[in-house]
Amino acid sequence: MQGDGVLILAGLVAGLLLAAVVALFWLLRGSIDTGRRLQQRFDELQSQQRLLASELAGFQQTNIQMGEQLTVLNQQIKRLQERQQQVEQQDPVSVSYSQASRLVGLGASADDLTQACGITKAEADLLIKMHAR
């Protein structure tokens, strides 16, 4: 009888060991599958990161180009403003019209324009009509 008890105990231990080996194999297989999925996701994220870095570099280059173009445009505006001032200083009639145009924008009447700018009533009326468009 004692021999039977030892055999039963040995069978139970062997069964438990077999169950433990199967469980460990199952866990190992699940871990390997999870590792593969994680590696695949990591590779996808790396690919997206490279794509986004490339797009960002393109945006930065475009931003630099736009900044350069803006600088050129600002220089052109400055030159045009200087040229306009030169022209206005050379031609007193254009100064009167420029001043009259500004006054029309502020709501001046035809009489105000004739007195302030030295233009005729007809010219003042014409400026007011042109500004109203």
MITI-802655 format. One line per field, with one value per residue: residue in one letter; residue number from 1; x, y, z of N, C-alpha, C, CB in turn. Coordinates in nm, 4 decimals. Glycine has a CB too. Example, Ala and Ser with C-alpha at 12.3 -4.5 7.8 and 13.67 -1.06 7.14 Angstrom:
2
code <- A | S
pos <- 1 | 2
n.px <- 1.3190 | 1.2850
n.py <- -0.5690 | -0.2250
n.pz <- 0.7800 | 0.7080
ca.px <- 1.2300 | 1.3670
ca.py <- -0.4500 | -0.1060
ca.pz <- 0.7800 | 0.7140
c.px <- 1.3200 | 1.2900
c.py <- -0.3300 | 0.0030
c.pz <- 0.7800 | 0.7870
cb.px <- 1.1308 | 1.4084
cb.py <- -0.4473 | -0.0598
cb.pz <- 0.9046 | 0.5725
END
This chain:
133
code <- M | Q | G | D | G | V | L | I | L | A | G | L | V | A | G | L | L | L | A | A | V | V | A | L | F | W | L | L | R | G | S | I | D | T | G | R | R | L | Q | Q | R | F | D | E | L | Q | S | Q | Q | R | L | L | A | S | E | L | A | G | F | Q | Q | T | N | I | Q | M | G | E | Q | L | T | V | L | N | Q | Q | I | K | R | L | Q | E | R | Q | Q | Q | V | E | Q | Q | D | P | V | S | V | S | Y | S | Q | A | S | R | L | V | G | L | G | A | S | A | D | D | L | T | Q | A | C | G | I | T | K | A | E | A | D | L | L | I | K | M | H | A | R
pos <- 1 | 2 | 3 | 4 | 5 | 6 | 7 | 8 | 9 | 10 | 11 | 12 | 13 | 14 | 15 | 16 | 17 | 18 | 19 | 20 | 21 | 22 | 23 | 24 | 25 | 26 | 27 | 28 | 29 | 30 | 31 | 32 | 33 | 34 | 35 | 36 | 37 | 38 | 39 | 40 | 41 | 42 | 43 | 44 | 45 | 46 | 47 | 48 | 49 | 50 | 51 | 52 | 53 | 54 | 55 | 56 | 57 | 58 | 59 | 60 | 61 | 62 | 63 | 64 | 65 | 66 | 67 | 68 | 69 | 70 | 71 | 72 | 73 | 74 | 75 | 76 | 77 | 78 | 79 | 80 | 81 | 82 | 83 | 84 | 85 | 86 | 87 | 88 | 89 | 90 | 91 | 92 | 93 | 94 | 95 | 96 | 97 | 98 | 99 | 100 | 101 | 102 | 103 | 104 | 105 | 106 | 107 | 108 | 109 | 110 | 111 | 112 | 113 | 114 | 115 | 116 | 117 | 118 | 119 | 120 | 121 | 122 | 123 | 124 | 125 | 126 | 127 | 128 | 129 | 130 | 131 | 132 | 133
n.px <- 0.0778 | 0.1920 | 0.3614 | 0.1822 | 0.0811 | 0.3028 | 0.3373 | 0.1009 | 0.1365 | 0.3680 | 0.2617 | 0.0773 | 0.2522 | 0.3969 | 0.1876 | 0.1197 | 0.3600 | 0.3618 | 0.1332 | 0.2239 | 0.4361 | 0.2949 | 0.1386 | 0.3413 | 0.4494 | 0.2293 | 0.2074 | 0.4572 | 0.4306 | 0.2195 | 0.3528 | 0.5506 | 0.3914 | 0.2763 | 0.5078 | 0.5831 | 0.3661 | 0.4010 | 0.6516 | 0.5859 | 0.4051 | 0.5758 | 0.7525 | 0.5728 | 0.5135 | 0.7658 | 0.7976 | 0.5904 | 0.6880 | 0.9211 | 0.8039 | 0.6537 | 0.8633 | 0.9876 | 0.7837 | 0.7694 | 1.0201 | 0.9838 | 0.7804 | 0.9213 | 1.1139 | 0.9482 | 0.8454 | 1.0759 | 1.1287 | 0.8985 | 0.9381 | 1.1647 | 1.0558 | 0.8690 | 1.0369 | 1.1536 | 0.9232 | 0.8543 | 1.0729 | 1.0278 | 0.7859 | 0.8717 | 1.0479 | 0.8622 | 0.7001 | 0.8845 | 0.9366 | 0.6830 | 0.6609 | 0.8619 | 0.7557 | 0.5223 | 0.6337 | 0.7486 | 0.5371 | 0.3025 | 0.0281 | -0.0444 | -0.0005 | -0.2061 | -0.4255 | -0.3769 | -0.3942 | -0.6587 | -0.7910 | -0.7369 | -0.8741 | -1.1359 | -1.1742 | -1.1939 | -1.4339 | -1.4799 | -1.6442 | -1.7365 | -1.6986 | -1.5207 | -1.2990 | -1.2352 | -1.1534 | -0.9434 | -0.7622 | -0.7359 | -0.8618 | -1.0980 | -1.4588 | -1.5893 | -1.3868 | -1.3618 | -1.6188 | -1.6047 | -1.3955 | -1.5194 | -1.7309 | -1.5862 | -1.4619 | -1.6775 | -1.7449
n.py <- -0.1183 | 0.1147 | 0.1573 | 0.1989 | 0.4465 | 0.6082 | 0.5877 | 0.7048 | 0.9610 | 1.0316 | 1.0244 | 1.2345 | 1.4503 | 1.4390 | 1.4923 | 1.7530 | 1.8825 | 1.8491 | 1.9978 | 2.2463 | 2.2879 | 2.2963 | 2.5246 | 2.7179 | 2.7036 | 2.7952 | 3.0588 | 3.1581 | 3.1475 | 3.3313 | 3.5601 | 3.5851 | 3.6334 | 3.8768 | 4.0311 | 4.0322 | 4.1755 | 4.4191 | 4.4936 | 4.5222 | 4.7370 | 4.9295 | 4.9558 | 5.0625 | 5.3074 | 5.4255 | 5.4572 | 5.6397 | 5.8520 | 5.9185 | 6.0038 | 6.2258 | 6.3858 | 6.4422 | 6.5876 | 6.8041 | 6.9193 | 7.0061 | 7.1973 | 7.3774 | 7.4670 | 7.5910 | 7.7911 | 7.9411 | 8.0311 | 8.1854 | 8.3819 | 8.5063 | 8.6044 | 8.7795 | 8.9666 | 9.0764 | 9.1869 | 9.3770 | 9.5473 | 9.6413 | 9.7777 | 9.9777 | 10.1167 | 10.2046 | 10.3704 | 10.5671 | 10.6660 | 10.7631 | 10.9706 | 11.1352 | 11.2057 | 11.3372 | 11.5551 | 11.6866 | 11.7629 | 11.9888 | 11.9835 | 11.7147 | 11.6679 | 11.8160 | 11.6713 | 11.4216 | 11.4885 | 11.5790 | 11.3427 | 11.1911 | 11.3454 | 11.3156 | 11.0509 | 11.0788 | 11.1959 | 11.4555 | 11.7449 | 11.8760 | 12.1513 | 12.1758 | 12.0525 | 12.2228 | 12.4508 | 12.3615 | 12.2320 | 12.3711 | 12.3065 | 12.2908 | 12.3192 | 12.1350 | 11.9445 | 11.8578 | 11.7494 | 11.5393 | 11.3824 | 11.3029 | 11.1499 | 10.9477 | 10.8293 | 10.7260 | 10.4979
n.pz <- 0.0000 | 0.0718 | -0.1366 | -0.3378 | -0.2674 | -0.2981 | -0.5701 | -0.6582 | -0.5600 | -0.7015 | -0.9582 | -0.9387 | -0.8965 | -1.1355 | -1.3137 | -1.2320 | -1.2927 | -1.5704 | -1.6348 | -1.5507 | -1.7301 | -1.9729 | -1.9237 | -1.8968 | -2.1547 | -2.3013 | -2.1979 | -2.2799 | -2.5575 | -2.5924 | -2.5030 | -2.6979 | -2.9254 | -2.8466 | -2.8311 | -3.1021 | -3.2129 | -3.0811 | -3.1828 | -3.4531 | -3.4369 | -3.3348 | -3.5516 | -3.7403 | -3.6176 | -3.6203 | -3.8947 | -3.9480 | -3.7980 | -3.9402 | -4.1801 | -4.0894 | -3.9977 | -4.2376 | -4.3668 | -4.1919 | -4.2314 | -4.4924 | -4.4512 | -4.2939 | -4.4754 | -4.6634 | -4.5005 | -4.4524 | -4.7134 | -4.7568 | -4.5654 | -4.6696 | -4.9082 | -4.8015 | -4.6834 | -4.9141 | -5.0322 | -4.8364 | -4.8605 | -5.1200 | -5.0811 | -4.9087 | -5.0786 | -5.2709 | -5.1150 | -5.0482 | -5.3028 | -5.3697 | -5.1866 | -5.2845 | -5.5353 | -5.4575 | -5.3295 | -5.5403 | -5.7076 | -5.6506 | -5.7015 | -5.6944 | -5.4283 | -5.3166 | -5.4128 | -5.2955 | -5.0265 | -5.0250 | -5.0886 | -4.8608 | -4.6740 | -4.7672 | -4.7056 | -4.4349 | -4.4113 | -4.5018 | -4.6420 | -4.9718 | -4.9717 | -4.7577 | -4.8711 | -5.0876 | -4.9531 | -4.7844 | -4.9551 | -5.1891 | -5.4293 | -5.7030 | -5.6764 | -5.8408 | -5.8771 | -5.6143 | -5.5719 | -5.7564 | -5.6466 | -5.4076 | -5.5086 | -5.6382 | -5.4224 | -5.2898 | -5.4244
ca.px <- 0.0000 | 0.2752 | 0.4138 | 0.0765 | 0.0725 | 0.4164 | 0.3083 | -0.0051 | 0.1989 | 0.4575 | 0.1741 | 0.0251 | 0.3624 | 0.4238 | 0.0749 | 0.1346 | 0.4729 | 0.3176 | 0.0416 | 0.3058 | 0.5093 | 0.1969 | 0.1033 | 0.4563 | 0.4556 | 0.1192 | 0.2464 | 0.5688 | 0.3750 | 0.1478 | 0.4527 | 0.6135 | 0.2931 | 0.2679 | 0.6335 | 0.5753 | 0.2711 | 0.4645 | 0.7566 | 0.5180 | 0.3521 | 0.6929 | 0.7980 | 0.4755 | 0.5316 | 0.8909 | 0.7701 | 0.5121 | 0.7759 | 1.0066 | 0.7187 | 0.6239 | 0.9870 | 1.0060 | 0.6847 | 0.8096 | 1.1321 | 0.9246 | 0.7120 | 1.0228 | 1.1723 | 0.8471 | 0.8403 | 1.1954 | 1.1082 | 0.7966 | 1.0026 | 1.2502 | 0.9676 | 0.8110 | 1.1417 | 1.1622 | 0.8029 | 0.8660 | 1.1691 | 0.9606 | 0.6886 | 0.9472 | 1.0939 | 0.7458 | 0.6602 | 0.9828 | 0.9132 | 0.5586 | 0.6919 | 0.9381 | 0.6634 | 0.4340 | 0.7105 | 0.7787 | 0.4155 | 0.2112 | -0.1101 | -0.0692 | -0.0093 | -0.3422 | -0.5183 | -0.3532 | -0.4515 | -0.8040 | -0.8367 | -0.7346 | -0.9822 | -1.2622 | -1.1824 | -1.2319 | -1.5709 | -1.4849 | -1.7402 | -1.6759 | -1.6540 | -1.3996 | -1.1888 | -1.1949 | -1.0833 | -0.8206 | -0.6692 | -0.7241 | -0.9143 | -1.2283 | -1.5763 | -1.6131 | -1.2864 | -1.3980 | -1.7350 | -1.5570 | -1.3222 | -1.6163 | -1.8023 | -1.4924 | -1.4370 | -1.8005 | -1.7522
ca.py <- 0.0000 | 0.2334 | 0.1713 | 0.2596 | 0.5885 | 0.6770 | 0.5937 | 0.8049 | 1.0909 | 1.0561 | 1.0551 | 1.3703 | 1.5448 | 1.4385 | 1.5627 | 1.8960 | 1.9313 | 1.8559 | 2.1120 | 2.3669 | 2.3021 | 2.3402 | 2.6636 | 2.8007 | 2.7076 | 2.8822 | 3.1955 | 3.1956 | 3.1698 | 3.4588 | 3.6669 | 3.5991 | 3.7001 | 4.0161 | 4.0943 | 4.0559 | 4.2855 | 4.5425 | 4.5281 | 4.5699 | 4.8708 | 5.0161 | 4.9823 | 5.1537 | 5.4397 | 5.4802 | 5.4992 | 5.7634 | 5.9567 | 5.9608 | 6.0786 | 6.3553 | 6.4642 | 6.4895 | 6.6929 | 6.9195 | 6.9830 | 7.0778 | 7.3160 | 7.4725 | 7.5261 | 7.6826 | 7.9048 | 8.0219 | 8.0972 | 8.2892 | 8.4899 | 8.5786 | 8.6788 | 8.8886 | 9.0679 | 9.1433 | 9.2696 | 9.4916 | 9.6392 | 9.7046 | 9.8731 | 10.0918 | 10.1945 | 10.2707 | 10.4802 | 10.6740 | 10.7237 | 10.8398 | 11.0951 | 11.2200 | 11.2567 | 11.4339 | 11.6759 | 11.7540 | 11.8104 | 12.0390 | 11.9463 | 11.5791 | 11.6773 | 11.8615 | 11.5607 | 11.3192 | 11.5395 | 11.5804 | 11.2036 | 11.1521 | 11.4167 | 11.2521 | 10.9297 | 11.1179 | 11.2464 | 11.5988 | 11.7854 | 11.9395 | 12.2848 | 12.1572 | 12.0193 | 12.3409 | 12.5440 | 12.3041 | 12.1801 | 12.4616 | 12.2475 | 12.3467 | 12.2477 | 12.0202 | 11.8434 | 11.8043 | 11.6612 | 11.4194 | 11.3005 | 11.2439 | 11.0432 | 10.8365 | 10.7637 | 10.6569 | 10.3684
ca.pz <- 0.0000 | 0.0715 | -0.2721 | -0.4201 | -0.2299 | -0.3594 | -0.7142 | -0.6784 | -0.5364 | -0.8149 | -1.0717 | -0.9190 | -0.9182 | -1.2798 | -1.3767 | -1.2032 | -1.3716 | -1.7099 | -1.6438 | -1.5392 | -1.8568 | -2.0735 | -1.8917 | -1.9321 | -2.3012 | -2.3458 | -2.1635 | -2.3665 | -2.6911 | -2.5853 | -2.4924 | -2.8299 | -3.0121 | -2.8021 | -2.8734 | -3.2477 | -3.2363 | -3.0352 | -3.2794 | -3.5737 | -3.4067 | -3.3240 | -3.6887 | -3.8015 | -3.5575 | -3.6728 | -4.0322 | -3.9386 | -3.7475 | -4.0516 | -4.2725 | -4.0280 | -3.9965 | -4.3751 | -4.3904 | -4.1120 | -4.3012 | -4.6060 | -4.3990 | -4.2497 | -4.5957 | -4.7167 | -4.4091 | -4.4792 | -4.8425 | -4.7394 | -4.4911 | -4.7642 | -4.9981 | -4.7229 | -4.6717 | -5.0449 | -5.0484 | -4.7461 | -4.9213 | -5.2334 | -5.0266 | -4.8574 | -5.1944 | -5.3304 | -5.0264 | -5.0661 | -5.4360 | -5.3621 | -5.1160 | -5.3763 | -5.6367 | -5.3924 | -5.3000 | -5.6665 | -5.7736 | -5.5479 | -5.7326 | -5.6449 | -5.2823 | -5.2870 | -5.4366 | -5.1929 | -4.9018 | -5.0421 | -5.0814 | -4.7187 | -4.6055 | -4.8072 | -4.6240 | -4.2988 | -4.4140 | -4.5331 | -4.7460 | -5.0887 | -4.9299 | -4.6767 | -4.9616 | -5.1653 | -4.8640 | -4.7289 | -5.0555 | -5.3024 | -5.5527 | -5.7386 | -5.6245 | -5.9296 | -5.8437 | -5.4827 | -5.5916 | -5.8261 | -5.5488 | -5.3143 | -5.5814 | -5.6608 | -5.2939 | -5.2494 | -5.4941
c.px <- 0.0834 | 0.3316 | 0.3116 | 0.0652 | 0.1841 | 0.3920 | 0.2021 | 0.0541 | 0.2906 | 0.3759 | 0.1179 | 0.1326 | 0.3934 | 0.3135 | 0.0846 | 0.2499 | 0.4348 | 0.2248 | 0.1207 | 0.3826 | 0.4157 | 0.1604 | 0.2177 | 0.4707 | 0.3496 | 0.1530 | 0.3598 | 0.5198 | 0.2990 | 0.2445 | 0.5213 | 0.5193 | 0.2811 | 0.3928 | 0.6335 | 0.4820 | 0.3317 | 0.5734 | 0.6953 | 0.4649 | 0.4660 | 0.7448 | 0.7044 | 0.4939 | 0.6610 | 0.8718 | 0.6911 | 0.5997 | 0.8673 | 0.9278 | 0.6889 | 0.7479 | 1.0144 | 0.9095 | 0.7222 | 0.9246 | 1.0814 | 0.8551 | 0.8135 | 1.0861 | 1.0759 | 0.8391 | 0.9590 | 1.1780 | 1.0062 | 0.8544 | 1.0913 | 1.1656 | 0.9052 | 0.9120 | 1.1546 | 1.0427 | 0.8075 | 0.9639 | 1.1060 | 0.8603 | 0.7608 | 0.9954 | 0.9782 | 0.6981 | 0.7560 | 0.9619 | 0.7865 | 0.5834 | 0.7695 | 0.8465 | 0.5730 | 0.5068 | 0.7403 | 0.6552 | 0.3155 | 0.0661 | -0.1404 | -0.0762 | -0.1503 | -0.4419 | -0.5005 | -0.4150 | -0.6038 | -0.8600 | -0.8394 | -0.8496 | -1.1185 | -1.2825 | -1.2238 | -1.3698 | -1.5831 | -1.5855 | -1.6647 | -1.6237 | -1.5264 | -1.2787 | -1.1415 | -1.1154 | -0.9475 | -0.7172 | -0.6530 | -0.7684 | -1.0515 | -1.3395 | -1.6035 | -1.5135 | -1.3198 | -1.5160 | -1.6926 | -1.4819 | -1.4174 | -1.6914 | -1.7117 | -1.4689 | -1.5582 | -1.8119 | -1.6862
c.py <- 0.1267 | 0.2585 | 0.2342 | 0.4093 | 0.6689 | 0.6914 | 0.6997 | 0.9448 | 1.1278 | 1.0911 | 1.1957 | 1.4752 | 1.5538 | 1.5128 | 1.7126 | 1.9562 | 1.9461 | 1.9757 | 2.2428 | 2.3931 | 2.3521 | 2.4870 | 2.7576 | 2.8129 | 2.8036 | 3.0293 | 3.2454 | 3.2275 | 3.3030 | 3.5768 | 3.6909 | 3.6709 | 3.8485 | 4.0928 | 4.1252 | 4.1723 | 4.4194 | 4.5878 | 4.5836 | 4.7123 | 4.9721 | 5.0537 | 5.0795 | 5.2958 | 5.5057 | 5.5315 | 5.6298 | 5.8794 | 6.0076 | 6.0449 | 6.2179 | 6.4447 | 6.5218 | 6.6029 | 6.8198 | 6.9935 | 7.0620 | 7.2053 | 7.4222 | 7.5426 | 7.6264 | 7.8082 | 7.9984 | 8.0995 | 8.2100 | 8.4083 | 8.5740 | 8.6623 | 8.7980 | 9.0018 | 9.1471 | 9.2353 | 9.3932 | 9.5948 | 9.7130 | 9.8092 | 9.9978 | 10.1796 | 10.2696 | 10.3878 | 10.5983 | 10.7445 | 10.8089 | 10.9729 | 11.1911 | 11.2843 | 11.3630 | 11.5641 | 11.7552 | 11.8193 | 11.8576 | 12.0032 | 11.8071 | 11.5777 | 11.7188 | 11.7478 | 11.4497 | 11.3618 | 11.5383 | 11.4391 | 11.1550 | 11.2183 | 11.3588 | 11.1258 | 10.9591 | 11.1814 | 11.3952 | 11.6262 | 11.8499 | 12.0780 | 12.2763 | 12.1335 | 12.1416 | 12.4375 | 12.4889 | 12.2712 | 12.2712 | 12.3998 | 12.3063 | 12.2621 | 12.1240 | 11.9080 | 11.7774 | 11.7091 | 11.5303 | 11.3272 | 11.2305 | 11.1300 | 10.9227 | 10.7590 | 10.6824 | 10.5200 | 10.2676
c.pz <- 0.0000 | -0.0667 | -0.3629 | -0.3916 | -0.2942 | -0.5085 | -0.7440 | -0.6627 | -0.6524 | -0.9384 | -1.0617 | -0.9464 | -1.0670 | -1.3542 | -1.3553 | -1.2829 | -1.5185 | -1.7299 | -1.6372 | -1.6684 | -1.9657 | -2.0497 | -1.9289 | -2.0838 | -2.3558 | -2.3184 | -2.2534 | -2.5073 | -2.6956 | -2.5784 | -2.6262 | -2.9258 | -2.9762 | -2.8452 | -3.0222 | -3.2792 | -3.1946 | -3.1323 | -3.4078 | -3.5516 | -3.3958 | -3.4623 | -3.7599 | -3.7487 | -3.6049 | -3.8149 | -4.0336 | -3.8923 | -3.8583 | -4.1513 | -4.2175 | -4.0235 | -4.1351 | -4.4068 | -4.3146 | -4.1790 | -4.4217 | -4.5617 | -4.3559 | -4.3698 | -4.6577 | -4.6311 | -4.4321 | -4.6093 | -4.8307 | -4.6630 | -4.5817 | -4.8595 | -4.9262 | -4.7058 | -4.8012 | -5.0648 | -4.9586 | -4.8015 | -5.0393 | -5.1849 | -4.9770 | -4.9729 | -5.2594 | -5.2450 | -5.0407 | -5.1996 | -5.4357 | -5.2921 | -5.2061 | -5.4799 | -5.5759 | -5.3629 | -5.4271 | -5.7270 | -5.6687 | -5.5747 | -5.6788 | -5.4926 | -5.2439 | -5.3045 | -5.3330 | -5.0606 | -4.9096 | -5.0306 | -4.9367 | -4.6428 | -4.6408 | -4.7251 | -4.4815 | -4.2931 | -4.4442 | -4.6445 | -4.8619 | -5.0524 | -4.8463 | -4.7667 | -5.0394 | -5.0783 | -4.8197 | -4.8357 | -5.1768 | -5.4340 | -5.5791 | -5.6789 | -5.7085 | -5.9002 | -5.7095 | -5.4938 | -5.6569 | -5.7294 | -5.4521 | -5.3820 | -5.6041 | -5.5311 | -5.2493 | -5.3143 | -5.4134
cb.px <- -0.0893 | 0.3874 | 0.4566 | -0.0595 | 0.0781 | 0.5488 | 0.2615 | -0.1230 | 0.2777 | 0.5471 | 0.0599 | -0.0290 | 0.4890 | 0.4360 | -0.0581 | 0.1573 | 0.5925 | 0.2461 | -0.0644 | 0.4034 | 0.5737 | 0.0688 | 0.0689 | 0.5845 | 0.4358 | -0.0136 | 0.2887 | 0.6734 | 0.2814 | 0.0545 | 0.5572 | 0.6527 | 0.1548 | 0.2505 | 0.7521 | 0.5268 | 0.1395 | 0.5237 | 0.8440 | 0.4021 | 0.2699 | 0.8035 | 0.8078 | 0.3314 | 0.5316 | 1.0020 | 0.6928 | 0.3934 | 0.8590 | 1.0677 | 0.5875 | 0.5686 | 1.1062 | 0.9866 | 0.5442 | 0.8498 | 1.2358 | 0.8257 | 0.6208 | 1.1309 | 1.2087 | 0.7092 | 0.8384 | 1.3217 | 1.0622 | 0.6735 | 1.0847 | 1.3386 | 0.8576 | 0.7644 | 1.2762 | 1.1693 | 0.6772 | 0.9109 | 1.2949 | 0.8896 | 0.6062 | 1.0671 | 1.1613 | 0.6319 | 0.6557 | 1.1257 | 0.9021 | 0.4491 | 0.7723 | 1.0478 | 0.5789 | 0.3772 | 0.8412 | 0.8383 | 0.3532 | 0.2244 | -0.1354 | 0.0403 | 0.0952 | -0.3806 | -0.4985 | -0.2018 | -0.4002 | -0.8423 | -0.7460 | -0.5990 | -0.9783 | -1.2631 | -1.0499 | -1.1298 | -1.6357 | -1.3453 | -1.8473 | -1.7775 | -1.7649 | -1.4171 | -1.2314 | -1.3187 | -1.1696 | -0.8530 | -0.7151 | -0.5833 | -0.9212 | -1.2441 | -1.7007 | -1.6029 | -1.1450 | -1.4313 | -1.8426 | -1.4655 | -1.2229 | -1.7160 | -1.8548 | -1.3576 | -1.4011 | -1.9227 | -1.6904
cb.py <- -0.0013 | 0.2204 | 0.0368 | 0.1901 | 0.6045 | 0.6009 | 0.4557 | 0.7835 | 1.0900 | 0.9327 | 0.9543 | 1.3868 | 1.5022 | 1.2936 | 1.5112 | 1.9185 | 1.8369 | 1.7247 | 2.1068 | 2.3545 | 2.1676 | 2.2507 | 2.6781 | 2.7425 | 2.5656 | 2.8431 | 3.2030 | 3.0834 | 3.0528 | 3.4605 | 3.6323 | 3.4606 | 3.6312 | 4.0236 | 4.0045 | 3.9288 | 4.2609 | 4.5230 | 4.4046 | 4.4740 | 4.8687 | 4.9475 | 4.8512 | 5.1054 | 5.4289 | 5.3742 | 5.3894 | 5.7450 | 5.9049 | 5.8386 | 6.0025 | 6.3353 | 6.3774 | 6.3742 | 6.6455 | 6.8759 | 6.8771 | 6.9884 | 7.2779 | 7.4013 | 7.4168 | 7.6139 | 7.8562 | 7.9325 | 7.9955 | 8.2326 | 8.4334 | 8.4802 | 8.5871 | 8.8373 | 9.0027 | 9.0395 | 9.1874 | 9.4457 | 9.5630 | 9.5989 | 9.8087 | 10.0438 | 10.1027 | 10.1703 | 10.4326 | 10.6180 | 10.6120 | 10.7597 | 11.0658 | 11.1385 | 11.1421 | 11.3756 | 11.6396 | 11.6556 | 11.6991 | 12.1878 | 11.9516 | 11.4829 | 11.7782 | 11.9798 | 11.5043 | 11.2933 | 11.6823 | 11.6423 | 11.1124 | 11.1904 | 11.5653 | 11.2191 | 10.8578 | 11.2140 | 11.2185 | 11.6503 | 11.8841 | 11.9491 | 12.3558 | 12.0389 | 11.9093 | 12.4123 | 12.5744 | 12.1794 | 12.0451 | 12.5081 | 12.0917 | 12.3557 | 12.3397 | 12.0631 | 11.9066 | 11.9183 | 11.7309 | 11.4585 | 11.3872 | 11.3511 | 11.0958 | 10.8893 | 10.8676 | 10.7409 | 10.3727
cb.pz <- 0.1149 | 0.1730 | -0.3275 | -0.3941 | -0.0774 | -0.3329 | -0.7658 | -0.5776 | -0.4044 | -0.8426 | -1.0798 | -0.7760 | -0.8388 | -1.3329 | -1.3217 | -1.0530 | -1.3576 | -1.7513 | -1.5300 | -1.4213 | -1.8989 | -2.0691 | -1.7416 | -1.8715 | -2.3608 | -2.2744 | -2.0163 | -2.3711 | -2.7313 | -2.4638 | -2.3853 | -2.8870 | -3.0004 | -2.6483 | -2.8395 | -3.3208 | -3.1592 | -2.8951 | -3.3112 | -3.6125 | -3.2753 | -3.2425 | -3.7682 | -3.7745 | -3.4049 | -3.6693 | -4.1079 | -3.8422 | -3.6291 | -4.1223 | -4.2986 | -3.8865 | -3.9500 | -4.4749 | -4.3486 | -3.9703 | -4.3461 | -4.6795 | -4.2802 | -4.1660 | -4.6979 | -4.7235 | -4.2632 | -4.4863 | -4.9481 | -4.6651 | -4.3757 | -4.8437 | -5.0538 | -4.5849 | -4.6356 | -5.1596 | -5.0173 | -4.6065 | -4.9671 | -5.3200 | -4.9115 | -4.7725 | -5.2977 | -5.3494 | -4.8796 | -5.0574 | -5.5429 | -5.2880 | -4.9883 | -5.4464 | -5.6970 | -5.2634 | -5.2291 | -5.7654 | -5.8620 | -5.5365 | -5.8850 | -5.6938 | -5.2259 | -5.3773 | -5.5776 | -5.1752 | -4.8723 | -5.1783 | -5.1664 | -4.6538 | -4.6405 | -4.9598 | -4.6241 | -4.2420 | -4.2840 | -4.5739 | -4.6884 | -5.2044 | -4.8498 | -4.5784 | -5.0587 | -5.2244 | -4.7412 | -4.6506 | -5.1011 | -5.3148 | -5.5434 | -5.8917 | -5.6231 | -6.0781 | -5.8390 | -5.3851 | -5.6779 | -5.9449 | -5.4702 | -5.2631 | -5.7170 | -5.7167 | -5.1869 | -5.2849 | -5.6315
END
